[in-house]
Amino acid sequence: MVTTDRSAEVAGMLGHPSAIEQLAADYPEYEIYRERRDRRHGDWIAARDDVEVRASSAEELRRLLQEAAR
């Protein structure tokens, strides 16, 4: 397979792993998913046992998970 500058650019835009995929790897004890309301994306949710945190962004969800781990 021949790689062009454009294909490298496109591959870089895909951003694997995504911020949420990285969170799932960093916090495997949590189920991380996105709430869906009326066919629209809602908050990101991380849940385990009796703990649930919600955030509108991956960055905020990471901060909340870090706080919950303390």
ZADO-1210 file (C-alpha; in nm, 4 decimals, padded with zeros to 6 digits):
<atoms>
<atom x="00.0000" y="00.0000" z="00.0000" code="MET" pos="1"/>
<atom x="00.1336" y="00.3413" z="-00.0961" code="VAL" pos="2"/>
<atom x="00.0979" y="00.6098" z="00.1671" code="THR" pos="3"/>
<atom x="00.0518" y="00.9674" z="00.0536" code="THR" pos="4"/>
<atom x="00.0725" y="01.2880" z="00.2518" code="ASP" pos="5"/>
<atom x="-00.3063" y="01.3123" z="00.2321" code="ARG" pos="6"/>
<atom x="-00.3585" y="00.9618" z="00.3707" code="SER" pos="7"/>
<atom x="-00.1309" y="01.0436" z="00.6651" code="ALA" pos="8"/>
<atom x="-00.3311" y="01.3614" z="00.7262" code="GLU" pos="9"/>
<atom x="-00.6597" y="01.1703" z="00.7149" code="VAL" pos="10"/>
<atom x="-00.5243" y="00.9013" z="00.9480" code="ALA" pos="11"/>
<atom x="-00.4179" y="01.1733" z="01.1916" code="GLY" pos="12"/>
<atom x="-00.7648" y="01.3250" z="01.1881" code="MET" pos="13"/>
<atom x="-00.9202" y="00.9946" z="01.2899" code="LEU" pos="14"/>
<atom x="-00.7605" y="01.0400" z="01.6311" code="GLY" pos="15"/>
<atom x="-00.7312" y="00.6805" z="01.7489" code="HIS" pos="16"/>
<atom x="-00.7663" y="00.6208" z="02.0283" code="PRO" pos="17"/>
<atom x="-01.0311" y="00.8818" z="02.0927" code="SER" pos="18"/>
<atom x="-01.0419" y="01.0637" z="02.4261" code="ALA" pos="19"/>
<atom x="-01.3307" y="00.8405" z="02.5380" code="ILE" pos="20"/>
<atom x="-01.1505" y="00.5236" z="02.4278" code="GLU" pos="21"/>
<atom x="-00.8504" y="00.6368" z="02.6306" code="GLN" pos="22"/>
<atom x="-01.0728" y="00.7016" z="02.9345" code="LEU" pos="23"/>
<atom x="-01.2205" y="00.3541" z="02.9026" code="ALA" pos="24"/>
<atom x="-00.8677" y="00.2104" z="02.8992" code="ALA" pos="25"/>
<atom x="-00.7604" y="00.4228" z="03.1971" code="ASP" pos="26"/>
<atom x="-01.0733" y="00.3402" z="03.4008" code="TYR" pos="27"/>
<atom x="-01.1670" y="-00.0185" z="03.3051" code="PRO" pos="28"/>
<atom x="-01.3835" y="-00.0602" z="03.6143" code="GLU" pos="29"/>
<atom x="-01.6311" y="00.1943" z="03.4716" code="TYR" pos="30"/>
<atom x="-01.8825" y="00.1458" z="03.1935" code="GLU" pos="31"/>
<atom x="-01.8529" y="00.4594" z="02.9806" code="ILE" pos="32"/>
<atom x="-02.1279" y="00.5492" z="02.7380" code="TYR" pos="33"/>
<atom x="-02.3130" y="00.8429" z="02.5906" code="ARG" pos="34"/>
<atom x="-02.6677" y="00.9259" z="02.6865" code="GLU" pos="35"/>
<atom x="-02.9072" y="00.9661" z="02.3946" code="ARG" pos="36"/>
<atom x="-03.2113" y="01.1892" z="02.4186" code="ARG" pos="37"/>
<atom x="-03.4517" y="01.2425" z="02.1328" code="ASP" pos="38"/>
<atom x="-03.1971" y="01.1076" z="01.8821" code="ARG" pos="39"/>
<atom x="-02.9358" y="01.3566" z="02.0046" code="ARG" pos="40"/>
<atom x="-02.6183" y="01.2965" z="02.1951" code="HIS" pos="41"/>
<atom x="-02.6375" y="01.3842" z="02.5617" code="GLY" pos="42"/>
<atom x="-02.3873" y="01.3640" z="02.8439" code="ASP" pos="43"/>
<atom x="-02.1029" y="01.1177" z="02.8711" code="TRP" pos="44"/>
<atom x="-02.1663" y="00.8844" z="03.1647" code="ILE" pos="45"/>
<atom x="-01.9220" y="00.6687" z="03.3578" code="ALA" pos="46"/>
<atom x="-02.0880" y="00.4196" z="03.5930" code="ALA" pos="47"/>
<atom x="-01.9796" y="00.1404" z="03.8242" code="ARG" pos="48"/>
<atom x="-02.1426" y="-00.0133" z="04.1289" code="ASP" pos="49"/>
<atom x="-02.2907" y="00.2823" z="04.3196" code="ASP" pos="50"/>
<atom x="-02.0909" y="00.5585" z="04.1445" code="VAL" pos="51"/>
<atom x="-02.2088" y="00.7531" z="03.8397" code="GLU" pos="52"/>
<atom x="-02.0523" y="01.0665" z="03.6976" code="VAL" pos="53"/>
<atom x="-02.1822" y="01.2719" z="03.4045" code="ARG" pos="54"/>
<atom x="-02.0157" y="01.5319" z="03.1890" code="ALA" pos="55"/>
<atom x="-02.0712" y="01.7055" z="02.8588" code="SER" pos="56"/>
<atom x="-01.7111" y="01.6497" z="02.7434" code="SER" pos="57"/>
<atom x="-01.4409" y="01.3863" z="02.7690" code="ALA" pos="58"/>
<atom x="-01.2122" y="01.6317" z="02.9475" code="GLU" pos="59"/>
<atom x="-01.4710" y="01.7042" z="03.2161" code="GLU" pos="60"/>
<atom x="-01.5482" y="01.3333" z="03.2529" code="LEU" pos="61"/>
<atom x="-01.1763" y="01.2644" z="03.3106" code="ARG" pos="62"/>
<atom x="-01.1635" y="01.5324" z="03.5810" code="ARG" pos="63"/>
<atom x="-01.4678" y="01.3842" z="03.7561" code="LEU" pos="64"/>
<atom x="-01.3251" y="01.0319" z="03.7373" code="LEU" pos="65"/>
<atom x="-00.9983" y="01.1551" z="03.8859" code="GLN" pos="66"/>
<atom x="-01.1911" y="01.3146" z="04.1731" code="GLU" pos="67"/>
<atom x="-01.3935" y="00.9971" z="04.2277" code="ALA" pos="68"/>
<atom x="-01.0711" y="00.7948" z="04.2485" code="ALA" pos="69"/>
<atom x="-00.9453" y="00.9986" z="04.5459" code="ARG" pos="70"/>
</atoms>
